[in-house]
Amino acid sequence: MEPSRTIHRPRPNPRASARLFCIPYAGGTVNIFRTWPLSLPRHVEFCAIELPGHGARMREPSIADCENLVKRLAIEMSAMTDLPFALYGHSMGALVAFELARELRRTGRKVPIYLIISGFGAPELSTRGPQTAHLPDDQFIEALRKLEGTPPEVLANRELMQLMLPILRTDFAIVEKYLWREEPPLQSGIVAFGGAHDSSVPREHLEAWRAHTAGDFAIRLIPGGHFFIHSAEPLFLGVMSEELQRIFAAG
């Protein structure tokens, strides 16, 4: 299989019977998933998506429009949907994963067996949050600080933040400019992960995902705040592994 700038396979597995495609949160790169492949089922090939303008693709223009982004991702993924697959995304990545599943369906391509979202409420609720992408630098950085996903030493590094701020603003704009359009529920099942102490995504916002699937639905709460995928990583990946075993056994 040809190497891809978009889809990274850190442990290519020709014997895999399924794939998991993972989309990072705002400002994230494939590196946020670097420890994941060793913790997930061996028969599931792990695939991390590097978005334009991020990581090794930093010299490419970022895409601040969810619709255009998922159209591009759907085309780039098409060569790797020969196996049953699931889509995963955290926070902004969850919204992109959801719209990517709908784009695959709209264009007659193969669709995921499951959508696994985390740290994000149902899409029709997404525009209700604070609008931060346009804020002055100091206020925008303070908004990042409250999410507790960026190390304080990174936020305090002026040179690094000047490099990161345009990327983060573009990613925040994906959510803030998102226009919800109603479509029939996905046939794909949905698992919604949330942080038990994430005030930005209360349980009722996770529960609202139930309306977006005609298949199975479950909520899994993990101790921690918005970035429980890092603060409680071993526990989260253990539960994720159990879910993948169940999903692909059923599929």
C-alpha positions in Angstrom: 0.0 0.0 0.0 1.4 3.4 -1.0 2.6 5.7 1.8 0.1 8.5 2.5 0.7 12.1 3.8 -2.7 11.9 5.4 -3.1 8.4 6.8 -0.3 7.2 9.1 0.0 3.4 9.8 2.7 3.2 12.5 2.4 -0.6 12.7 1.3 -1.9 9.3 -0.5 -5.2 9.7 -1.2 -7.2 6.5 -3.1 -9.7 8.7 -5.5 -7.1 10.1 -9.2 -7.9 9.8 -10.3 -4.3 10.6 -9.1 -0.7 10.8 -9.5 2.2 13.2 -9.0 5.7 11.8 -8.3 8.4 14.4 -8.7 12.1 14.0 -7.0 14.5 16.4 -8.4 17.4 18.4 -7.8 21.0 17.6 -4.1 21.7 17.1 -3.3 18.0 17.4 -1.1 15.9 15.2 -0.7 12.1 14.7 1.8 12.2 17.6 -0.9 12.5 20.1 -1.7 8.8 19.3 1.9 7.5 19.5 1.2 5.2 22.4 -2.1 3.9 21.2 -1.3 1.0 18.7 0.3 -1.1 21.4 -2.8 -0.9 23.6 -5.4 -1.8 21.0 -6.4 -5.2 19.6 -3.8 -6.7 17.4 -6.2 -7.6 14.6 -7.3 -3.9 14.3 -4.8 -1.9 12.2 -4.3 1.6 13.7 -4.5 4.5 11.3 -3.9 8.1 12.4 -5.0 11.0 10.2 -2.7 14.0 9.8 -4.8 17.0 8.8 -3.5 19.6 6.3 -1.4 22.3 8.0 -0.6 20.1 10.9 2.6 18.2 11.9 4.5 16.9 8.9 2.0 18.8 6.7 2.5 22.1 8.3 3.6 23.8 5.1 0.2 23.0 3.5 -2.7 25.3 3.9 -5.1 24.4 6.8 -8.8 23.9 6.1 -11.1 25.9 8.3 -14.3 24.5 6.8 -15.6 21.1 7.9 -17.5 20.4 4.7 -14.5 20.9 2.5 -12.2 19.0 4.9 -14.4 15.9 5.0 -14.8 15.8 1.2 -11.0 15.7 0.9 -10.6 13.1 3.6 -13.3 10.8 2.1 -11.4 10.7 -1.2 -8.0 10.1 0.5 -9.5 7.3 2.7 -11.2 5.4 -0.1 -8.2 3.2 -0.9 -8.1 1.9 2.7 -11.8 1.0 3.3 -11.4 -2.5 2.0 -11.6 -3.8 5.6 -14.4 -3.1 8.1 -13.5 0.1 9.9 -14.4 2.5 12.7 -13.9 6.2 12.9 -12.7 7.9 16.1 -12.3 11.6 16.9 -11.8 13.7 20.1 -13.4 17.1 20.5 -13.1 18.9 17.1 -12.0 15.5 15.7 -15.3 14.0 16.8 -17.2 16.5 14.7 -15.0 15.8 11.7 -15.4 12.0 12.2 -19.2 12.4 12.3 -19.3 14.5 9.1 -16.8 12.2 7.4 -19.1 9.3 8.1 -22.0 11.2 6.5 -19.9 12.3 3.6 -18.9 8.7 2.9 -22.6 7.7 2.9 -23.6 10.7 0.7 -21.0 9.7 -1.9 -21.8 6.0 -2.0 -18.5 4.9 -0.4 -18.1 2.3 2.3 -19.2 3.6 5.7 -17.8 2.8 9.1 -19.3 0.0 11.2 -19.0 2.3 14.2 -18.4 5.9 15.1 -16.5 6.5 18.3 -16.6 10.0 19.5 -15.1 11.6 22.7 -15.2 14.9 24.4 -17.8 16.4 22.1 -21.6 16.8 22.3 -24.0 16.0 19.5 -23.4 18.2 16.5 -26.6 20.2 16.6 -25.4 21.5 20.0 -21.9 22.4 18.8 -22.6 26.0 18.0 -23.9 26.8 21.5 -20.4 27.0 23.0 -18.3 30.2 23.3 -16.9 31.7 20.2 -13.1 31.9 20.7 -11.3 31.6 17.4 -11.5 35.4 16.8 -10.3 36.4 20.3 -7.0 38.4 20.8 -4.0 36.2 21.5 -4.0 36.7 25.3 -7.7 35.8 25.6 -7.4 32.9 23.2 -4.5 31.5 25.2 -6.5 31.8 28.4 -9.4 29.9 26.7 -6.8 27.1 25.9 -5.6 27.2 29.5 -9.1 26.5 30.8 -9.4 23.4 28.6 -6.3 22.0 30.4 -5.1 20.2 27.3 -2.0 22.3 26.6 1.0 22.2 29.1 1.5 25.5 30.9 5.1 25.6 29.7 3.9 25.5 26.1 1.3 28.3 26.7 4.1 30.4 28.3 6.5 29.8 25.3 5.8 32.9 23.2 7.7 31.7 20.1 6.0 28.3 20.1 2.6 29.8 20.6 3.1 32.2 17.7 3.6 29.1 15.6 0.7 27.2 17.0 -2.0 30.0 17.3 -2.9 30.2 13.5 -3.3 26.4 13.5 -5.4 26.4 16.6 -7.6 29.3 15.4 -8.3 27.4 12.1 -9.3 24.3 14.0 -11.5 26.1 16.4 -13.1 27.8 13.4 -14.1 24.3 12.1 -16.4 24.0 15.0 -17.5 27.6 15.4 -18.4 28.0 11.7 -20.1 24.6 11.5 -23.6 24.6 10.1 -25.8 21.7 11.3 -27.8 20.1 8.5 -30.3 17.4 9.4 -29.9 14.0 7.7 -31.2 10.5 8.5 -29.4 8.8 11.3 -26.3 6.8 10.5 -26.6 3.0 10.4 -23.2 2.9 12.1 -23.4 2.4 15.8 -22.1 5.1 18.1 -20.0 5.0 21.3 -19.7 8.4 23.0 -16.8 8.8 25.5 -16.8 11.6 27.9 -14.8 13.0 30.8 -16.7 12.5 34.1 -15.7 16.0 35.1 -15.8 17.7 31.8 -18.1 20.7 32.3 -17.9 21.7 28.7 -19.5 18.4 27.6 -22.1 17.3 30.1 -23.7 13.9 30.0 -26.9 15.1 28.3 -24.8 16.4 25.4 -23.3 13.0 25.0 -26.8 11.4 25.4 -28.0 13.5 22.4 -25.7 11.4 20.1 -28.3 8.6 20.5 -30.5 10.3 17.9 -27.8 10.1 15.3 -27.7 6.3 14.9 -30.1 3.7 13.9 -27.7 1.2 15.4 -26.4 0.5 18.8 -25.5 3.3 21.2 -23.5 3.5 24.4 -22.0 6.2 26.6 -18.7 5.5 28.4 -17.6 8.0 31.1 -13.9 8.2 32.0 -12.5 10.0 35.1 -11.1 13.4 34.2 -11.8 16.6 32.4 -11.9 17.4 28.7 -8.6 15.8 28.0 -9.3 12.5 29.9 -7.8 10.7 26.9 -4.4 11.8 28.2 -4.9 12.2 31.9 -6.5 8.8 32.2 -4.9 7.2 29.1 -4.3 3.6 30.4 -7.9 3.3 31.6 -9.3 5.0 28.5 -7.4 2.8 26.1 -8.4 -0.3 28.1 -12.1 0.6 27.6 -11.5 1.5 24.0 -9.8 -1.9 23.4 -12.9 -3.6 24.9 -15.2 -1.6 22.7 -13.2 -2.5 19.5 -13.2 -6.1 20.4 -17.0 -6.0 20.8 -17.6 -3.8 17.7 -15.5 -5.9 15.3 -16.7 -9.3 16.7 -20.2 -8.2 16.1 -19.3 -6.8 12.6 
